[in-house]
Amino acid sequence: MDPADVNSLRKALEVRGARLNQQDLAFLELRKAIQGLSANMFQRGKRKLAVPCAEPGMHKMTAAREQTEMASEGPSGSWQRGCRGVRNDLRDHSHVVLAGIAPASLRRDAATLTLARKAQKYDWHILHKATTTPAPHRILRYIRDPGDGIQDGQAALNRTVLEKDTWIEALKLEKGQLEGELSQAERRLAEQAQQYQQTIEELTRAQSMEASALQMEHECAVKLNQEKDFEIAELKRERSRWQPTTGDTNEMLSTSVAGQKKLTKLLRDKDLFVETLKAKATEAQRELDQKEAQQQAREKGFCEVLKLQMETLRDLQKQLEEIQDGQAALNRTVLEKDTWIEALKLEKGQLEGELSQAERRLAEQAQQYQQTIEELTRAQSMEASALQMEHECAVKLNQEKDFEIAELKRRGSRWQPTPGHERNAVHLRGRPEEAD
């Protein structure tokens, strides 16, 4: 994930946290007003029901049933049911949050915002249900005559509830936008991992192709050495034929001149081949050095990016933990939410454990990529050193064979020609020098 995306998400989360704090304060004030209004309505209803009426039996039964319903539907009972609903929502939502691969701090904050919105929506639903139950309407039917202030308060309460519903819808839209941004960041991470895998495969293919080319060149050098061995054996056989017969010196000299020409030609070919082989080996070594430098640069850049992302995520996590501590301190002032806070703490511990496991898996995957790249680099260096040793052995063998050929030439020059052919011998000995 890019640092710009992380900063934008952090700013968005800070804005959402500030809005949630404001909404919590407004919610507490509204809840206190509703509790006071409900208590006032309950007292007026009791006083109204205490007046004698035409049908005392029916009114007594109705009053007792209404008091029982209001006692069962009071603030504490509604709040307990709300806490149970929030715990169930937390348990169902934890599996959805763990399905993503976003960073730990961002997933935790997104889950916290979502759960806070669900709890707030559930509280508004409970409060709205408490204000629209049949029992308060029956009480309002008995106290409608004393004044219209209660109706005005109910209308204001309905308007406030409508505004809160509008805020909740807006928060839902913002939550959808945040989830879209998180999914885009996950796709970018997957694409980067795929690009790194393709780079490793391309390096492996290039290494195999270079190794096969060097192997072919080595086979050509071995074949040339075999041809030179065959030529040396031929020269030795000719020398063994020349030693017992010294009469036909002219024919021997002509044969030796022809052999010298062949040897000169072979030496030229050998020198050209050695120079070509050296140039190819130098080019291959230069390409290997360039690829190693490029690979090291890629690894260094990848490590720096990972380090920067980890530092940014740690800073973001610290800031978000401070925000959470402030929200926890504010929530502890409300005595009715103690049970809900304990449930959140338990779920938070489970989520942090599972998220730490996901982070360890990501770190292990990055370490495996690093080990694979190091193994490829070591294999390349080992193969290059082996090919260099084989090349040096081939050059040394060629030098030994050149020395043996020179020794054969020196031994051939010791033979004394006949007086009649001395001039021809001198003329023939001068030809290899001219050819050189």
Rosetta blueprint (number, residue, H / E / L):
1 M L
2 D L
3 P H
4 A H
5 D H
6 V H
7 N H
8 S H
9 L H
10 R H
11 K H
12 A H
13 L H
14 E H
15 V H
16 R H
17 G H
18 A H
19 R H
20 L H
21 N H
22 Q H
23 Q H
24 D H
25 L H
26 A H
27 F H
28 L H
29 E H
30 L H
31 R H
32 K H
33 A H
34 I H
35 Q H
36 G H
37 L H
38 S H
39 A H
40 N H
41 M H
42 F H
43 Q H
44 R H
45 G H
46 K H
47 R H
48 K H
49 L H
50 A H
51 V L
52 P L
53 C L
54 A L
55 E L
56 P H
57 G H
58 M H
59 H H
60 K H
61 M H
62 T H
63 A H
64 A H
65 R H
66 E H
67 Q H
68 T H
69 E H
70 M H
71 A H
72 S H
73 E L
74 G L
75 P H
76 S H
77 G H
78 S H
79 W H
80 Q H
81 R H
82 G H
83 C H
84 R H
85 G H
86 V H
87 R H
88 N H
89 D H
90 L H
91 R H
92 D H
93 H H
94 S H
95 H H
96 V H
97 V H
98 L L
99 A L
100 G L
101 I L
102 A L
103 P L
104 A H
105 S H
106 L H
107 R H
108 R H
109 D H
110 A H
111 A H
112 T H
113 L H
114 T H
115 L H
116 A H
117 R H
118 K H
119 A H
120 Q H
121 K H
122 Y H
123 D H
124 W H
125 H H
126 I H
127 L H
128 H H
129 K H
130 A H
131 T H
132 T L
133 T L
134 P H
135 A H
136 P H
137 H H
138 R H
139 I H
140 L H
141 R H
142 Y H
143 I H
144 R L
145 D L
146 P L
147 G L
148 D L
149 G H
150 I H
151 Q H
152 D H
153 G H
154 Q H
155 A H
156 A H
157 L H
158 N H
159 R H
160 T H
161 V H
162 L H
163 E H
164 K H
165 D H
166 T H
167 W H
168 I H
169 E H
170 A H
171 L H
172 K H
173 L H
174 E H
175 K H
176 G H
177 Q H
178 L H
179 E H
180 G H
181 E H
182 L H
183 S H
184 Q H
185 A H
186 E H
187 R H
188 R H
189 L H
190 A H
191 E H
192 Q H
193 A H
194 Q H
195 Q H
196 Y H
197 Q H
198 Q H
199 T H
200 I H
201 E H
202 E H
203 L H
204 T H
205 R H
206 A H
207 Q H
208 S H
209 M H
210 E H
211 A H
212 S H
213 A H
214 L H
215 Q H
216 M H
217 E H
218 H H
219 E H
220 C H
221 A H
222 V H
223 K H
224 L H
225 N H
226 Q H
227 E H
228 K H
229 D H
230 F H
231 E H
232 I H
233 A H
234 E H
235 L H
236 K H
237 R H
238 E H
239 R H
240 S H
241 R H
242 W H
243 Q L
244 P L
245 T L
246 T L
247 G L
248 D L
249 T H
250 N H
251 E H
252 M H
253 L H
254 S H
255 T H
256 S H
257 V H
258 A H
259 G H
260 Q H
261 K H
262 K H
263 L H
264 T H
265 K H
266 L H
267 L H
268 R H
269 D H
270 K H
271 D H
272 L H
273 F H
274 V H
275 E H
276 T H
277 L H
278 K H
279 A H
280 K H
281 A H
282 T H
283 E H
284 A H
285 Q H
286 R H
287 E H
288 L H
289 D H
290 Q H
291 K H
292 E H
293 A H
294 Q H
295 Q H
296 Q H
297 A H
298 R H
299 E H
300 K H
301 G H
302 F H
303 C H
304 E H
305 V H
306 L H
307 K H
308 L H
309 Q H
310 M H
311 E H
312 T H
313 L H
314 R H
315 D H
316 L H
317 Q H
318 K H
319 Q H
320 L H
321 E H
322 E H
323 I H
324 Q H
325 D H
326 G H
327 Q H
328 A H
329 A H
330 L H
331 N H
332 R L
333 T L
334 V L
335 L H
336 E H
337 K H
338 D H
339 T H
340 W H
341 I H
342 E H
343 A H
344 L H
345 K H
346 L H
347 E H
348 K H
349 G H
350 Q H
351 L H
352 E H
353 G H
354 E H
355 L H
356 S H
357 Q H
358 A H
359 E H
360 R H
361 R H
362 L H
363 A H
364 E H
365 Q H
366 A H
367 Q H
368 Q H
369 Y H
370 Q H
371 Q H
372 T H
373 I H
374 E H
375 E H
376 L H
377 T H
378 R H
379 A H
380 Q H
381 S H
382 M H
383 E H
384 A H
385 S H
386 A H
387 L H
388 Q H
389 M H
390 E H
391 H H
392 E H
393 C H
394 A H
395 V H
396 K H
397 L H
398 N H
399 Q H
400 E H
401 K H
402 D H
403 F H
404 E H
405 I H
406 A H
407 E H
408 L H
409 K H
410 R H
411 R H
412 G H
413 S H
414 R H
415 W L
416 Q L
417 P L
418 T L
419 P H
420 G H
421 H H
422 E H
423 R H
424 N H
425 A H
426 V H
427 H H
428 L H
429 R H
430 G H
431 R H
432 P H
433 E H
434 E H
435 A H
436 D L
